Amino acid sequence: MERYEYRELEKGDIRLFLLHQGRPDQPLRGRIIHTTLKNPTFIPARKDTRASLEYDTSYEAISYHWGSDAATPYHVTVDDEQAVLPVTAALYGVLKQLILPDRDRLLWADAICIDQVDSNSREKEDQIRLMPDIYRIAQRVLVYLGPEADNSDLGIALLEKLADYSEYLDENLNTAGHGGYELALERGMVLPPPTDPSWEALRALWRRPWFRRVWVIQEFVYAAEIVVLCGSREIDWKKLYLAAKVYSDSRRIIFAGFGAGVAGAGRLEAFRLANEGAIALHTIANLRVRARGYMSPAYIILSLTDDKARPAAELERRGMRGDRIPIRRDLDAINESSIDSRPDILDLAHSTANFLATKPVDRLYALRALFEGGDDEDFTAIYPEESSDEETLKAALKRFTAALLKRGRGPEVLSSAGLRPASSRVPASVPFWVPDWISETDLRDRRIGFCKLTNSFRNKARAKGEEVDEEFAIYHAALDTPFEYRIDDDDADVLVLKGVPVDIVHTLLPGRLLMNPTIYENVVREMVPTYPTGESHEEVVWRTMIANRTHEGQRPPPEFFAEYRALRHRTNSQLGFALLGIAVLLLVSVPIIVPIIRLLSMKWYVLIVGGLVGMRQLSLYFGIGSLAIILSVQILHTVVILTAVGLAGWFALRSGHDLLLSFYGFLASRAMLGWTPADSGPPESARYLRSFAFTANHYHMCVTARGYVGLVPLSTQRGDEVVILHGCDAPFVVRRRGKLCFLVGDAYIHGIMNGEALEGLGSEVGEIRLR
């Protein structure tokens, strides 16, 4: 039979696929139907019936993962046309799972109901605009996570158990942290032992691709009713949500089942992907809750009654639960929350940065239906004929950015932009003032954006028509200067701003803030004997490490100083034990290793190292260094070697920090998640560490030419300039190239975050030309 030819859709119409009844082992047959989208009719409750919705055309919409293989080796027969429709293996598997033995099933699936080979993309653009309504008007949405695999039944059972005890286990809700875990055990919670396969089954479940597919966000958010399927097993989406929140917020749960620890690249990756999947589900469930008009994203978790046996009431009675915000079901409450019902575009882009898309531009357009103004012409989709069409992709990114600049979001846009890593999907020709809207960024790699942080307070106040309280704007580096911009007349890739160069990055301290705080203090004290603000080196370091803010975006209270000291004491003890262990290891191992090395003659080592260098398993410099060490070991006496090693270690610790900086830099490169430090310190430092989690692993500490200490993006280099851009609450790091500047990213420079640079340094205002 011939391939099915799509008929053109009328405006406002969609296609549906009527899947004929049958068995999974039989060929798939069906019919394509054109219909007009219509809202269902509300039927009020009567004496003997409940309120309901009546549909003109009742259909189910499928939400599934397309898979990485776009090939279409399978087909379904379209009976009325006597034609076949090629489908991917992923969709074929979904339809096999959904086919019913006794009746037809009316479905909407994007790969069948949208012409995927439409050359001008006009139909695709029209259908993308309709997709929120397609999922909203569907009688229900069928979320298909994939077939039963990897002991998924065990994973689902454990997931449901975590959901049942979520009120105890959610450490963000319980002010006593792990105390809720102990209370859950008292109330009968029994979790599998570390070696039980249920833990790996749960992580395998969270690693399923559906959770991080960017298109599922709107499919999940706007569904009237959701049915989640894993194979034939049905899962309550609310339990998925509760379990995801527990899994991503509770350190005890996320590390459970790893036994001796997370070691090895494979286990690290499994750990990371599971965590990203749980966070992704939590993100889209929160968006669903907000879109449906509730006051709190955590409404499912909070108790709705005063029953003293309920977990929330018990936690509150024991002082382990903060404010209780019950579900709000009255009209006034829904109207009151309507401002927040659709998320801010930049908040949405940031919180969904770890979602995946096959086509880069889908990272942009899959979010349009979710934020206010997404239907504006400025955000109209531009689809390249090929996903690699660089110029079209560049135009789409610049158009999206220009729309935000026009809406007064310039400082936040720049706060989200900067130099991009080699893994970025953004074409190299795109200027650095355009944020990377299209690459996937894991939680561990996200930066908070200092300008974005402060502007969020202002935007929420303005949205509610309230006067902006600048007390909450913890940074105010540009004072009251207005943000003014223009696109250069001669070069559309150049953004021209008003600004002031105020400093130069002199020294970078690697380690991504994960070094021992004492080392930072010593380096700063050595380089800057007297700090420009008159503060002690200790105070400068503890405030800089958290960008002088709490995890809630407020100024840190005085007690943070004591928490920092407790953290420093703990890390000093850990470092001391580590150095002692290394010393003992050297003393024990050198007398054993030296005789072994001397078993072979030098020529054999030359051949071995030369072969490894030739096969590119070793660099030339590392090979030469290795041969030099081996030669020294063969010639020198063991006592001399021990003495030399000891002196080298003492000299490195005494006269410089480069060795330790490199060591901590290596540890930072192996860090799994940005929040890891917040869960590994002393309990008395909990609040400080929670704030530190927003900067750790995301910034380098630096010392500037004027003697200021700050936090700068990881791509910063020595010699980069620090500038204050008018209208921006935080400084920016730029890299000057002639008359142009490349935007590196925004920064925290301790001592100039509240306008001191503009008031005291006397620099003249000029134009900053960003490329």
ZAMINU-419922 format. One line per field, with one value per residue (C-alpha): residue number from 1; residue in one letter; z, y, x. Coordinates in steps of 0.25 Angstrom, whole numbers, plus 5000, padded with zeros to 4 digits. Example, Ala and Ser with C-alpha at 12.3 -4.5 7.8 and 13.67 -1.06 7.14 Angstrom:
2
i 1;2
aa A;S
zz 5031;5029
yy 4982;4996
xx 5049;5055
This chain:
771
i 1;2;3;4;5;6;7;8;9;10;11;12;13;14;15;16;17;18;19;20;21;22;23;24;25;26;27;28;29;30;31;32;33;34;35;36;37;38;39;40;41;42;43;44;45;46;47;48;49;50;51;52;53;54;55;56;57;58;59;60;61;62;63;64;65;66;67;68;69;70;71;72;73;74;75;76;77;78;79;80;81;82;83;84;85;86;87;88;89;90;91;92;93;94;95;96;97;98;99;100;101;102;103;104;105;106;107;108;109;110;111;112;113;114;115;116;117;118;119;120;121;122;123;124;125;126;127;128;129;130;131;132;133;134;135;136;137;138;139;140;141;142;143;144;145;146;147;148;149;150;151;152;153;154;155;156;157;158;159;160;161;162;163;164;165;166;167;168;169;170;171;172;173;174;175;176;177;178;179;180;181;182;183;184;185;186;187;188;189;190;191;192;193;194;195;196;197;198;199;200;201;202;203;204;205;206;207;208;209;210;211;212;213;214;215;216;217;218;219;220;221;222;223;224;225;226;227;228;229;230;231;232;233;234;235;236;237;238;239;240;241;242;243;244;245;246;247;248;249;250;251;252;253;254;255;256;257;258;259;260;261;262;263;264;265;266;267;268;269;270;271;272;273;274;275;276;277;278;279;280;281;282;283;284;285;286;287;288;289;290;291;292;293;294;295;296;297;298;299;300;301;302;303;304;305;306;307;308;309;310;311;312;313;314;315;316;317;318;319;320;321;322;323;324;325;326;327;328;329;330;331;332;333;334;335;336;337;338;339;340;341;342;343;344;345;346;347;348;349;350;351;352;353;354;355;356;357;358;359;360;361;362;363;364;365;366;367;368;369;370;371;372;373;374;375;376;377;378;379;380;381;382;383;384;385;386;387;388;389;390;391;392;393;394;395;396;397;398;399;400;401;402;403;404;405;406;407;408;409;410;411;412;413;414;415;416;417;418;419;420;421;422;423;424;425;426;427;428;429;430;431;432;433;434;435;436;437;438;439;440;441;442;443;444;445;446;447;448;449;450;451;452;453;454;455;456;457;458;459;460;461;462;463;464;465;466;467;468;469;470;471;472;473;474;475;476;477;478;479;480;481;482;483;484;485;486;487;488;489;490;491;492;493;494;495;496;497;498;499;500;501;502;503;504;505;506;507;508;509;510;511;512;513;514;515;516;517;518;519;520;521;522;523;524;525;526;527;528;529;530;531;532;533;534;535;536;537;538;539;540;541;542;543;544;545;546;547;548;549;550;551;552;553;554;555;556;557;558;559;560;561;562;563;564;565;566;567;568;569;570;571;572;573;574;575;576;577;578;579;580;581;582;583;584;585;586;587;588;589;590;591;592;593;594;595;596;597;598;599;600;601;602;603;604;605;606;607;608;609;610;611;612;613;614;615;616;617;618;619;620;621;622;623;624;625;626;627;628;629;630;631;632;633;634;635;636;637;638;639;640;641;642;643;644;645;646;647;648;649;650;651;652;653;654;655;656;657;658;659;660;661;662;663;664;665;666;667;668;669;670;671;672;673;674;675;676;677;678;679;680;681;682;683;684;685;686;687;688;689;690;691;692;693;694;695;696;697;698;699;700;701;702;703;704;705;706;707;708;709;710;711;712;713;714;715;716;717;718;719;720;721;722;723;724;725;726;727;728;729;730;731;732;733;734;735;736;737;738;739;740;741;742;743;744;745;746;747;748;749;750;751;752;753;754;755;756;757;758;759;760;761;762;763;764;765;766;767;768;769;770;771
aa M;E;R;Y;E;Y;R;E;L;E;K;G;D;I;R;L;F;L;L;H;Q;G;R;P;D;Q;P;L;R;G;R;I;I;H;T;T;L;K;N;P;T;F;I;P;A;R;K;D;T;R;A;S;L;E;Y;D;T;S;Y;E;A;I;S;Y;H;W;G;S;D;A;A;T;P;Y;H;V;T;V;D;D;E;Q;A;V;L;P;V;T;A;A;L;Y;G;V;L;K;Q;L;I;L;P;D;R;D;R;L;L;W;A;D;A;I;C;I;D;Q;V;D;S;N;S;R;E;K;E;D;Q;I;R;L;M;P;D;I;Y;R;I;A;Q;R;V;L;V;Y;L;G;P;E;A;D;N;S;D;L;G;I;A;L;L;E;K;L;A;D;Y;S;E;Y;L;D;E;N;L;N;T;A;G;H;G;G;Y;E;L;A;L;E;R;G;M;V;L;P;P;P;T;D;P;S;W;E;A;L;R;A;L;W;R;R;P;W;F;R;R;V;W;V;I;Q;E;F;V;Y;A;A;E;I;V;V;L;C;G;S;R;E;I;D;W;K;K;L;Y;L;A;A;K;V;Y;S;D;S;R;R;I;I;F;A;G;F;G;A;G;V;A;G;A;G;R;L;E;A;F;R;L;A;N;E;G;A;I;A;L;H;T;I;A;N;L;R;V;R;A;R;G;Y;M;S;P;A;Y;I;I;L;S;L;T;D;D;K;A;R;P;A;A;E;L;E;R;R;G;M;R;G;D;R;I;P;I;R;R;D;L;D;A;I;N;E;S;S;I;D;S;R;P;D;I;L;D;L;A;H;S;T;A;N;F;L;A;T;K;P;V;D;R;L;Y;A;L;R;A;L;F;E;G;G;D;D;E;D;F;T;A;I;Y;P;E;E;S;S;D;E;E;T;L;K;A;A;L;K;R;F;T;A;A;L;L;K;R;G;R;G;P;E;V;L;S;S;A;G;L;R;P;A;S;S;R;V;P;A;S;V;P;F;W;V;P;D;W;I;S;E;T;D;L;R;D;R;R;I;G;F;C;K;L;T;N;S;F;R;N;K;A;R;A;K;G;E;E;V;D;E;E;F;A;I;Y;H;A;A;L;D;T;P;F;E;Y;R;I;D;D;D;D;A;D;V;L;V;L;K;G;V;P;V;D;I;V;H;T;L;L;P;G;R;L;L;M;N;P;T;I;Y;E;N;V;V;R;E;M;V;P;T;Y;P;T;G;E;S;H;E;E;V;V;W;R;T;M;I;A;N;R;T;H;E;G;Q;R;P;P;P;E;F;F;A;E;Y;R;A;L;R;H;R;T;N;S;Q;L;G;F;A;L;L;G;I;A;V;L;L;L;V;S;V;P;I;I;V;P;I;I;R;L;L;S;M;K;W;Y;V;L;I;V;G;G;L;V;G;M;R;Q;L;S;L;Y;F;G;I;G;S;L;A;I;I;L;S;V;Q;I;L;H;T;V;V;I;L;T;A;V;G;L;A;G;W;F;A;L;R;S;G;H;D;L;L;L;S;F;Y;G;F;L;A;S;R;A;M;L;G;W;T;P;A;D;S;G;P;P;E;S;A;R;Y;L;R;S;F;A;F;T;A;N;H;Y;H;M;C;V;T;A;R;G;Y;V;G;L;V;P;L;S;T;Q;R;G;D;E;V;V;I;L;H;G;C;D;A;P;F;V;V;R;R;R;G;K;L;C;F;L;V;G;D;A;Y;I;H;G;I;M;N;G;E;A;L;E;G;L;G;S;E;V;G;E;I;R;L;R
zz 5000;4998;5008;5014;5009;5019;5015;5019;5032;5033;5043;5057;5053;5058;5054;5063;5061;5063;5067;5064;5074;5074;5081;5083;5074;5062;5052;5056;5048;5049;5043;5042;5046;5045;5056;5061;5075;5084;5099;5107;5112;5127;5133;5147;5158;5160;5172;5168;5159;5160;5152;5139;5126;5113;5101;5086;5082;5094;5091;5099;5097;5098;5104;5102;5099;5084;5086;5079;5067;5057;5047;5044;5042;5046;5041;5043;5033;5030;5026;5019;5010;5008;5011;5022;5032;5036;5051;5060;5069;5081;5076;5071;5085;5091;5082;5084;5099;5098;5088;5094;5090;5090;5085;5077;5084;5079;5081;5078;5076;5071;5061;5055;5056;5051;5037;5041;5027;5024;5016;5020;5035;5034;5039;5050;5055;5055;5063;5073;5076;5078;5086;5100;5096;5090;5104;5112;5104;5104;5113;5119;5116;5115;5120;5116;5123;5114;5116;5128;5130;5141;5152;5150;5159;5170;5167;5167;5180;5187;5180;5186;5200;5199;5195;5207;5217;5209;5220;5229;5219;5212;5219;5212;5220;5233;5240;5248;5236;5238;5251;5241;5236;5250;5253;5240;5245;5258;5250;5243;5231;5227;5215;5208;5212;5204;5196;5192;5177;5179;5181;5167;5161;5167;5161;5147;5148;5150;5138;5128;5117;5118;5131;5124;5110;5109;5101;5113;5121;5114;5112;5127;5132;5124;5125;5131;5136;5136;5135;5137;5131;5132;5123;5128;5142;5146;5155;5162;5157;5171;5177;5166;5170;5185;5183;5174;5184;5195;5186;5181;5195;5205;5205;5213;5202;5190;5195;5200;5193;5189;5201;5202;5194;5180;5173;5159;5146;5143;5157;5157;5144;5149;5162;5154;5143;5154;5162;5149;5146;5160;5159;5146;5150;5162;5153;5144;5155;5162;5149;5148;5162;5159;5146;5153;5163;5176;5186;5189;5180;5192;5194;5192;5204;5214;5223;5220;5233;5248;5251;5261;5256;5242;5240;5237;5250;5258;5252;5255;5269;5271;5265;5252;5242;5238;5234;5229;5216;5213;5199;5195;5187;5188;5176;5183;5186;5172;5167;5177;5172;5157;5156;5159;5152;5139;5142;5139;5126;5131;5144;5134;5125;5137;5145;5132;5127;5129;5120;5107;5092;5079;5072;5079;5076;5083;5096;5093;5087;5096;5107;5100;5104;5119;5121;5120;5106;5100;5088;5085;5071;5077;5081;5068;5065;5054;5050;5042;5030;5036;5051;5047;5040;5047;5042;5045;5059;5061;5057;5066;5078;5075;5073;5087;5094;5087;5091;5106;5104;5099;5111;5121;5125;5120;5133;5135;5121;5122;5136;5128;5117;5116;5110;5106;5108;5097;5099;5096;5084;5081;5068;5070;5062;5072;5081;5096;5101;5095;5106;5103;5103;5095;5102;5114;5127;5139;5153;5157;5146;5148;5153;5161;5153;5163;5155;5152;5167;5171;5160;5163;5176;5168;5157;5167;5174;5161;5156;5168;5166;5179;5182;5181;5194;5191;5204;5198;5186;5193;5182;5176;5169;5158;5168;5161;5147;5136;5127;5113;5101;5086;5075;5067;5053;5046;5053;5058;5067;5075;5087;5092;5107;5116;5127;5135;5136;5151;5152;5146;5151;5156;5162;5161;5172;5166;5173;5170;5185;5190;5196;5211;5216;5223;5210;5204;5217;5216;5201;5203;5215;5207;5195;5202;5215;5218;5211;5204;5213;5226;5229;5234;5224;5232;5229;5215;5212;5219;5213;5199;5199;5200;5192;5204;5203;5210;5202;5202;5195;5208;5215;5224;5239;5249;5254;5240;5245;5256;5246;5237;5248;5251;5237;5236;5249;5243;5229;5236;5244;5231;5224;5236;5236;5221;5221;5233;5225;5212;5221;5227;5213;5207;5219;5217;5202;5198;5204;5196;5183;5181;5181;5171;5162;5162;5157;5142;5136;5131;5116;5119;5125;5113;5104;5112;5114;5099;5095;5103;5098;5084;5086;5092;5105;5112;5108;5105;5117;5126;5120;5122;5136;5139;5133;5142;5155;5151;5148;5162;5169;5163;5166;5180;5193;5199;5211;5202;5194;5207;5211;5197;5197;5211;5208;5195;5203;5214;5203;5196;5208;5213;5202;5192;5190;5175;5179;5188;5179;5167;5176;5181;5166;5163;5174;5169;5155;5161;5169;5166;5170;5173;5187;5191;5201;5208;5212;5217;5228;5243;5247;5254;5240;5233;5229;5224;5216;5210;5205;5201;5192;5182;5179;5182;5169;5161;5163;5165;5176;5171;5175;5167;5164;5174;5185;5185;5186;5179;5171;5156;5145;5143;5129;5135;5132;5138;5132;5129;5133;5144;5139;5145;5134;5136;5142;5146;5161;5160;5153;5140;5135;5121;5112;5104;5089;5083;5083;5086;5099;5100;5112;5122;5132;5144;5157;5172;5177;5192;5195;5182;5181;5186;5177;5184;5171;5164;5176;5180;5168;5159;5146;5134;5128;5114;5104;5106;5093;5095;5084
yy 5000;5014;5024;5032;5046;5057;5066;5080;5085;5096;5107;5102;5088;5076;5062;5050;5035;5025;5012;5000;4989;4977;4970;4975;4963;4968;4979;4993;4998;5012;5024;5039;5048;5063;5071;5085;5088;5091;5093;5083;5087;5088;5080;5085;5075;5070;5063;5049;5053;5059;5071;5067;5071;5067;5066;5068;5059;5051;5047;5044;5051;5043;5048;5040;5040;5040;5033;5037;5028;5036;5024;5019;5004;5001;5005;5006;5004;5015;5007;5018;5022;5008;5014;5012;5022;5020;5022;5021;5009;5018;5021;5007;5002;5012;5008;4993;4996;5005;4996;4991;4977;4981;4995;5006;5017;5031;5037;5049;5046;5057;5048;5043;5055;5066;5065;5063;5065;5078;5086;5100;5097;5105;5094;5090;5105;5105;5092;5096;5108;5099;5088;5094;5094;5080;5074;5083;5079;5064;5056;5051;5050;5037;5038;5026;5025;5013;4998;4990;4988;4989;4984;4995;4989;4989;5004;5008;5001;5008;5021;5020;5017;5030;5037;5031;5037;5050;5059;5054;5052;5066;5073;5087;5086;5081;5091;5080;5073;5059;5059;5056;5044;5038;5041;5034;5022;5023;5023;5010;5014;5002;5005;4994;4991;4998;4985;4983;4984;4994;5006;5003;5001;5014;5021;5014;5019;5034;5032;5029;5040;5044;5052;5061;5063;5078;5076;5068;5081;5087;5073;5070;5084;5086;5072;5072;5058;5050;5035;5031;5017;5009;4997;4993;4998;5011;5021;5033;5045;5052;5040;5043;5057;5055;5044;5053;5064;5055;5048;5062;5069;5057;5054;5041;5036;5041;5034;5021;5008;5012;5004;5009;5021;5027;5023;5021;5029;5019;5021;5036;5037;5028;5036;5049;5045;5039;5052;5061;5052;5054;5069;5070;5063;5072;5084;5081;5076;5090;5097;5088;5092;5107;5107;5101;5113;5108;5117;5107;5098;5088;5088;5073;5071;5080;5075;5079;5076;5078;5064;5062;5049;5055;5056;5071;5073;5065;5071;5085;5081;5076;5089;5082;5089;5104;5111;5102;5107;5099;5097;5109;5106;5119;5128;5140;5131;5127;5141;5145;5135;5137;5146;5135;5124;5126;5126;5137;5134;5135;5127;5117;5116;5115;5104;5095;5097;5082;5077;5071;5074;5067;5081;5092;5102;5093;5097;5111;5108;5097;5107;5118;5113;5113;5128;5141;5147;5134;5136;5150;5152;5154;5140;5134;5121;5121;5107;5104;5094;5086;5086;5090;5103;5112;5126;5122;5117;5130;5138;5131;5133;5148;5150;5143;5152;5164;5162;5162;5174;5181;5177;5183;5170;5175;5173;5159;5155;5159;5152;5139;5141;5140;5132;5118;5104;5096;5087;5098;5096;5111;5114;5121;5133;5137;5148;5145;5155;5146;5135;5120;5117;5104;5095;5086;5090;5081;5085;5085;5095;5106;5119;5128;5141;5152;5162;5152;5150;5164;5167;5156;5163;5176;5168;5161;5174;5182;5170;5172;5187;5189;5199;5193;5192;5194;5188;5174;5178;5173;5177;5192;5193;5203;5211;5218;5219;5214;5202;5208;5200;5200;5191;5196;5202;5196;5182;5176;5166;5178;5182;5196;5200;5211;5206;5209;5200;5199;5188;5177;5162;5160;5146;5134;5124;5111;5100;5106;5110;5096;5098;5099;5113;5115;5114;5125;5134;5132;5135;5148;5152;5150;5157;5168;5172;5183;5181;5194;5194;5192;5178;5167;5156;5146;5154;5157;5142;5137;5148;5146;5130;5132;5145;5152;5146;5135;5124;5132;5144;5152;5159;5149;5150;5152;5138;5133;5137;5126;5116;5119;5117;5104;5100;5105;5097;5084;5086;5089;5076;5068;5074;5071;5056;5056;5061;5052;5040;5044;5045;5031;5025;5031;5026;5012;5011;5017;5006;4996;5003;5007;4992;4989;5000;4996;4982;4987;4994;5008;5004;4996;5008;5017;5007;5006;5021;5023;5013;5020;5034;5028;5022;5036;5030;5039;5054;5056;5065;5055;5044;5052;5055;5040;5036;5047;5042;5027;5030;5038;5026;5016;5025;5031;5024;5021;5030;5042;5039;5040;5053;5059;5055;5061;5074;5076;5074;5084;5094;5093;5096;5106;5115;5114;5109;5105;5090;5091;5100;5090;5078;5085;5089;5074;5071;5082;5076;5063;5069;5063;5074;5089;5086;5075;5084;5088;5074;5070;5080;5081;5082;5096;5101;5097;5110;5116;5103;5104;5118;5113;5103;5114;5118;5106;5099;5110;5122;5124;5133;5145;5156;5169;5179;5189;5178;5174;5159;5154;5143;5142;5132;5119;5124;5137;5139;5148;5162;5162;5175;5177;5187;5194;5194;5205;5199;5186;5182;5174;5176;5169;5162;5165;5162;5173;5171;5184;5193;5181;5174;5159;5157;5147;5148;5155;5155;5158;5167;5169;5184;5190;5183;5196;5207;5209;5208;5218;5228;5226;5221;5233;5226;5233;5227;5222;5212;5197;5190;5176;5165
xx 5000;5004;5008;4997;4996;4991;4979;4981;4975;4965;4968;4965;4964;4973;4974;4971;4974;4964;4971;4963;4961;4970;4981;4995;5000;4992;4995;4991;4979;4972;4966;4970;4959;4958;4951;4950;4955;4943;4942;4934;4921;4919;4908;4904;4902;4887;4881;4885;4897;4911;4916;4922;4928;4921;4930;4926;4938;4944;4958;4971;4984;4997;5009;5021;5036;5039;5053;5066;5063;5055;5054;5040;5042;5028;5014;4999;4989;4979;4967;4958;4970;4976;4989;5000;5006;5020;5023;5035;5038;5034;5020;5018;5021;5011;5000;5002;5001;4988;4980;4967;4962;4947;4946;4952;4960;4961;4975;4983;4998;5007;5015;5002;4993;5003;5009;5024;5029;5022;5032;5028;5026;5013;5004;5014;5014;4999;4998;5008;5000;4988;4995;4992;4977;4979;4984;4974;4962;4965;4957;4970;4984;4991;5006;5014;5027;5031;5030;5032;5047;5058;5050;5040;5030;5039;5043;5028;5025;5037;5032;5018;5024;5032;5020;5012;5022;5026;5020;5031;5042;5042;5053;5049;5036;5041;5050;5056;5062;5065;5056;5044;5051;5053;5038;5034;5041;5034;5021;5024;5032;5041;5050;5058;5072;5084;5086;5072;5069;5057;5067;5073;5059;5055;5067;5065;5050;5055;5065;5054;5055;5040;5043;5053;5046;5043;5030;5024;5023;5011;5005;5005;5002;4989;4983;4969;4972;4985;4987;5002;5006;5018;5016;5002;5004;4997;5003;4996;5003;5001;5009;5020;5020;5021;5032;5040;5040;5045;5055;5061;5061;5065;5080;5077;5067;5076;5088;5081;5085;5099;5105;5120;5117;5116;5129;5133;5128;5117;5111;5112;5105;5094;5093;5092;5082;5073;5073;5071;5059;5053;5055;5049;5036;5036;5037;5026;5017;5019;5015;5003;4999;5001;4994;4981;4980;4985;4993;5004;5012;5013;4998;4997;5007;5000;4989;4975;4969;4971;4972;4983;4987;4991;5006;5005;4998;5008;5020;5015;5012;5026;5031;5036;5027;5027;5014;5003;4997;4984;4979;4971;4958;4950;4949;4956;4968;4969;4968;4978;4988;4985;4997;5006;4998;5007;5022;5031;5038;5052;5049;5043;5055;5064;5056;5054;5069;5071;5060;5064;5059;5063;5063;5070;5059;5049;5055;5049;5036;5032;5031;5023;5009;5014;5018;5010;5011;5016;5006;5011;5017;5031;5031;5026;5034;5044;5048;5060;5058;5069;5073;5087;5082;5091;5086;5071;5075;5083;5071;5062;5071;5073;5058;5055;5065;5061;5046;5051;5060;5048;5040;5050;5057;5071;5078;5073;5075;5090;5090;5086;5096;5112;5123;5118;5124;5129;5117;5107;5097;5097;5104;5118;5113;5103;5107;5110;5100;5089;5086;5088;5073;5075;5085;5082;5088;5089;5085;5100;5104;5093;5097;5087;5090;5092;5084;5073;5072;5070;5060;5051;5047;5044;5036;5027;5024;5021;5012;5004;5003;5011;5022;5036;5043;5058;5061;5059;5068;5081;5090;5089;5103;5098;5090;5078;5084;5074;5077;5078;5082;5082;5086;5098;5094;5106;5106;5094;5102;5107;5099;5102;5101;5105;5115;5127;5140;5143;5154;5162;5162;5176;5176;5167;5166;5162;5154;5140;5139;5140;5154;5156;5152;5165;5172;5164;5166;5181;5182;5173;5182;5195;5190;5182;5188;5177;5163;5158;5145;5153;5146;5154;5159;5150;5138;5141;5143;5130;5121;5127;5126;5111;5110;5106;5092;5083;5077;5064;5071;5072;5084;5091;5088;5099;5099;5104;5118;5117;5112;5124;5134;5128;5129;5143;5147;5141;5148;5161;5160;5157;5169;5178;5173;5175;5189;5193;5187;5195;5208;5206;5203;5216;5224;5218;5218;5231;5240;5231;5229;5244;5249;5238;5242;5256;5253;5253;5264;5262;5261;5248;5242;5246;5239;5227;5225;5229;5218;5207;5211;5211;5197;5193;5190;5200;5204;5218;5221;5215;5223;5236;5232;5229;5243;5250;5243;5246;5261;5262;5256;5266;5278;5275;5274;5261;5264;5267;5254;5246;5253;5251;5236;5235;5242;5234;5221;5225;5230;5217;5209;5218;5222;5210;5196;5196;5197;5185;5177;5180;5176;5163;5160;5161;5151;5142;5142;5137;5126;5113;5103;5104;5096;5106;5113;5100;5098;5112;5115;5113;5098;5101;5105;5092;5087;5100;5103;5089;5092;5106;5100;5095;5110;5118;5123;5118;5128;5142;5147;5156;5165;5164;5175;5169;5169;5155;5150;5139;5132;5133;5128;5136;5140;5147;5162;5172;5172;5157;5150;5140;5129;5117;5106;5095;5082;5089;5089;5102;5115;5119;5132;5135;5147;5152;5156;5159;5147;5138;5135;5131;5121;5127;5116;5111;5119;5119;5130;5130;5130;5124;5110;5103;5108;5121;5129;5120;5122;5136;5145;5142;5142;5135;5123;5125;5119;5121;5120;5116;5118
